[in-house]
Amino acid sequence: MKQKLIYLIFSFLLLLSSLFAMHHYRSYNNEHAPIIVPIIIFLSIFCMIIMHVSKDENNARLFTGIISLILIYLLLDLFPFAYLDVISFVIISFLSYFIYKFFVTFNSIPNSPILKLIASGLFSYSLITVALLLINFEQFYPLILIEILLSILGCTILYWKEKDRLSTSTRKEQTFMTKSLIIALSPFILSYSLLNNIMPSFLKFYSLFFILLIPVTVGIILIKRNAIRLNKSIIIANLATHLFCVILFFILCNYFFHVSIFVLYFIIVSYFIILYIFHLKNEYLNNLEIMKVKQAKKDYQKEKMELTQTITKEKTLSSISSLISKLLIQNYGIKSYLVVWKDKYNPYIISSRGDFLGITLTSKIIEEIKVDSREFQYQHNQFDKFAFYKRNQVIGWLVVSKEHFSRLTVDEYESINELVSVIGEIILENEKMYDIKQEARKIESLSYDEYVNYEYLNRVQNFHKDFSFFIHDNVLQNILALKNLTESLQTEQIEIKNLILETFENLNKVFRDKIFELYPSTIEKVPLSQSIRTLCDKLNYEQDSVFIRLYCPNETCLKKEERFHVYRIIQELIVNALKHSQATEIIVALIQNETYFQSSIEDNGVGFDYSKIKLREFENKHFGILSINQEVNSLNGKMKIVPVEPSGTKFIITLPIAKENNNESILTR
């Protein structure tokens, strides 16, 4: 829309200037103005139509650019001012080169050495032509005709070279385009070369009308490609209607009202510009309506998905509650029961009956139910308690009692304990399915750039995780097996045996360090601050030249998928400081509040000029920092590098915390 408005303003100024030249053509002593102005009007209006209806915006933009150069050249030719000749010479000299480039792009000709050779040759020739025309136009203007011939020849050569690699339809388009260029430009070339001294001056200018074949050809090809937004029949009907109106108006004004040619042109131009503005207005309003419909559809789909997911989750939990109730009452004579589940470490009641119907999970009850015991006390009564487990961690509880608060027998307790295991698996699968749906909804709501970053971060994390597991489960186990095998060998070469064992021990350490570097085993189980503290302790133990200090006033709470990437960023910056800064102390700070997480890595080393990193000579040396910056951007964060006085560098990483994750962050403290 912006490009169309720019071209509309350009066309308006161009047409206004041409009409001004038309009005004063007698005083300018320019007898060719009545011939040139209609060409300018036609080309301007034709470009408006192409810009408005073409789907292929790239080719439409290139085509409009070339036609605009032709229009400017024709307009400048209407004014008898010598200082405008410089612009005219530059345009006419490079026009053939741009036509060749458009031919290549429009026909999607693949890049090849001969294509580059022709392009560089035409460009060099254009530069030489400009210089010579500025020296003496009358003497060197035939160079323009030669350049046009060379451009046509270049297009023809490319066509013959590439035609065997093209489809039949594309080959026909190229043939049509090449013939059109030859037919459109040949009269102009002949008129000003071989027939220059024979043809009258006014007749030469009529050869310019043949150039109109080029835009018409482009329009026909776009229609054949079906690269037109509007219905073809509607376009033809509108075009025929407007042409009929213009011709009728022209006849009435010329033969009945005796309107001057200037006024006639002015009215026609005004008519088409108003018409174009009207179409632009309609297109803008249509786009607004489409955007509203799309947004309404998106909101509806989102609401529908949320409702479906909520209903599905609640319905499943309700079914599980009904199943628990039937099993406990029918098989074990249970009078009262309570099922408590932990969702993101926040306990909530799934189902209750009997004495637990009015229960509220106060902090005291939660602490009581968390106690590692088979008994639970509530309202001065004793109940039997069972725990749901996931990877040896308690994720829920079942509390039951029989009639008159009688206790369960040993067999009943064991039987219910097995039942609890099965029910726990069902609830876990339901939670997992809900999380997958939530993740799918999150991905669908992402923009393209956000999706690319999301996919990039996931791929990096999965690669590091899978590769570290591969080293641990395959390479490391084989090394340990070989070490055990070596230890069991009976040999007199004790020194060699000890050397082999020492080598295996070193390999074991190297691979374990690499596993820790790639994907620490604690990253998913503990808060980020504990993983960073472990990293600092490890690096302090391995070297004593630099002391790494960690400052973390409050526990950090990031989402699991963010923890790994933030850990990697901090790890990379610490290692970079150890390698390059020549520091004696590194301070790592972790700070988090409700809206953002911030980490700073400061050293007292030699420092560096960050502004030079983007220069070519620094690319290889500081590639790590550039990649860290890219990863921070992928997390929608910002990285700032500031110098430290008297020496050193401080990296500040700031990441936003989404509002919807605040509750989760608080619960995971």
Long-range contacts (C-beta under 8 A, 24 or more apart in sequence): 1-280, 1-283, 1-284, 1-287, 3-51, 3-57, 3-61, 4-51, 4-52, 4-280, 5-280, 7-47, 7-48, 7-51, 7-64, 7-68, 8-48, 8-273, 8-276, 8-277, 8-280, 10-68, 11-44, 11-47, 11-48, 11-273, 12-273, 14-40, 14-44, 14-71, 14-72, 14-75, 15-40, 15-41, 15-44, 15-269, 15-273, 17-75, 18-74, 18-75, 18-78, 19-262, 19-265, 19-266, 19-269, 21-75, 21-78, 21-79, 22-78, 22-261, 22-262, 22-265, 23-262, 25-78, 28-78, 28-79, 28-80, 29-80, 30-78, 30-80, 31-202, 32-77, 32-201, 32-202, 32-205, 33-78, 34-261, 35-202, 35-205, 35-206, 35-208, 36-74, 36-77, 36-78, 36-205, 36-208, 37-78, 37-265, 38-265, 39-74, 39-208, 39-209, 39-211, 39-212, 40-71, 40-74, 40-75, 41-265, 41-268, 41-269, 41-272, 42-212, 43-67, 43-70, 43-71, 43-212, 43-215, 44-71, 45-272, 45-276, 46-215, 46-216, 46-219, 47-215, 48-272, 48-276, 49-219, 50-215, 50-218, 50-219, 50-222, 52-276, 52-279, 52-280, 52-283, 53-228, 53-229, 53-230, 53-235, 54-222, 54-227, 54-228, 54-229, 55-227, 55-228, 55-229, 56-222, 56-225, 56-227, 58-105, 59-105, 59-106, 59-222, 59-227, 62-101, 62-102, 62-105, 62-106, 63-102, 63-106, 63-215, 63-218, 65-98, 66-95, 66-98, 66-99, 66-102, 67-215, 69-94, 69-95, 69-98, 70-95, 70-211, 74-208, 85-137, 86-134, 89-130, 89-133, 89-134, 89-137, 90-130, 92-133, 92-144, 93-126, 93-127, 93-129, 93-130, 93-133, 93-144, 93-147, 94-126, 94-130, 96-122, 96-126, 96-144, 96-147, 96-148, 96-150, 96-151, 97-122, 97-123, 97-125, 97-126, 97-147, 97-151, 99-151, 99-181, 100-151, 100-154, 100-155, 103-155, 103-158, 103-177, 103-181, 104-158, 106-177, 106-218, 106-221, 107-170, 107-173, 107-174, 107-177, 108-170, 109-158, 109-162, 110-162, 110-165, 112-161, 112-162, 114-157, 114-158, 114-161, 115-158, 118-154, 118-157, 118-158, 121-150, 121-154, 122-147, 122-150, 122-151, 122-154, 125-150, 141-192, 142-192, 142-193, 145-189, 145-192, 145-193, 148-185, 148-188, 148-189, 149-189, 152-178, 152-181, 152-182, 152-185, 155-181, 169-224, 173-221, 173-224, 173-225, 176-217, 176-220, 176-221, 177-217, 177-221, 180-213, 180-214, 180-217, 181-214, 183-210, 183-213, 184-210, 184-211, 184-212, 184-213, 184-214, 184-217, 185-210, 185-211, 186-210, 242-272, 242-275, 246-271, 302-441, 302-445, 305-437, 305-441, 306-441, 309-434, 309-437, 309-438, 309-441, 312-434, 312-437, 313-430, 313-434, 316-430, 317-350, 317-427, 317-430, 320-350, 320-351, 320-423, 320-426, 320-427, 320-430, 321-350, 321-351, 323-423, 324-351, 324-398, 324-423, 325-351, 325-353, 327-419, 328-400, 328-416, 332-400, 332-402, 332-408, 332-412, 332-415, 332-416, 333-402, 333-403, 334-400, 334-401, 334-402, 335-401, 335-402, 335-403, 336-383, 336-400, 336-401, 337-398, 337-399, 337-400, 337-401, 338-397, 338-398, 338-399, 338-400, 339-396, 339-397, 339-398, 340-369, 340-396, 340-397, 340-398, 340-399, 341-388, 341-395, 341-396, 341-427, 342-394, 342-395, 342-396, 343-431, 344-664, 344-667, 344-668, 345-667, 345-668, 346-667, 350-396, 350-427, 354-401, 355-379, 355-381, 355-401, 356-399, 369-397, 369-399, 370-394, 374-413, 381-405, 382-407, 384-408, 384-413, 384-416, 386-416, 386-417, 386-420, 387-420, 388-420, 388-421, 388-423, 388-424, 388-427, 389-421, 389-424, 390-424, 390-428, 395-424, 395-428, 396-424, 396-427, 398-423, 450-636, 453-633, 453-634, 453-635, 453-636, 456-634, 457-561, 457-565, 457-631, 457-634, 457-635, 458-561, 460-565, 460-568, 460-631, 461-561, 461-564, 461-565, 464-518, 464-519, 464-564, 464-568, 465-518, 465-519, 465-564, 467-518, 467-519, 468-514, 468-515, 468-518, 468-519, 469-519, 471-511, 471-514, 471-515, 471-518, 472-511, 472-515, 475-511, 476-508, 476-511, 476-512, 476-515, 479-504, 479-507, 479-508, 479-511, 480-504, 480-508, 483-508, 517-571, 519-564, 520-567, 523-563, 523-564, 523-567, 524-560, 524-563, 527-555, 527-556, 527-557, 527-668, 528-556, 528-558, 528-563, 528-566, 528-567, 528-590, 529-555, 529-556, 529-590, 531-563, 531-567, 532-567, 532-570, 532-588, 532-590, 535-567, 535-570, 535-571, 535-574, 536-574, 536-588, 539-574, 539-578, 543-578, 545-584, 546-577, 546-578, 546-583, 546-584, 546-585, 546-586, 547-584, 547-585, 547-586, 548-574, 548-585, 548-586, 548-588, 549-585, 549-586, 549-587, 549-588, 550-588, 550-589, 550-590, 551-587, 551-588, 551-589, 551-590, 552-589, 552-590, 552-591, 553-591, 554-591, 554-592, 554-669, 555-669, 556-590, 556-592, 556-597, 557-592, 557-664, 557-665, 557-666, 557-668, 557-669, 558-592, 558-597, 558-655, 558-657, 558-665, 559-661, 559-664, 562-635, 562-655, 565-631, 565-634, 565-635, 566-597, 566-599, 566-635, 566-653, 566-655, 568-631, 569-599, 569-628, 569-631, 569-632, 569-653, 570-599, 570-601, 570-653, 572-624, 572-628, 573-601, 573-628, 573-651, 574-601, 576-624, 576-625, 577-601, 577-603, 577-605, 577-649, 580-605, 580-608, 581-605, 581-606, 581-607, 581-648, 581-649, 582-606, 583-648, 592-657, 592-665, 594-657, 594-662, 594-665, 595-656, 595-657, 596-654, 596-655, 596-656, 596-657, 597-654, 597-655, 597-657, 598-652, 598-653, 598-654, 598-655, 599-652, 599-653, 600-650, 600-651, 600-652, 600-653, 601-650, 601-651, 602-644, 602-648, 602-649, 602-650, 602-651, 603-644, 603-648, 603-649, 603-650, 604-644, 604-647, 604-648, 605-647, 605-648, 605-649, 606-647, 606-648, 607-643, 607-644, 607-647, 607-648, 607-649, 608-649, 610-641
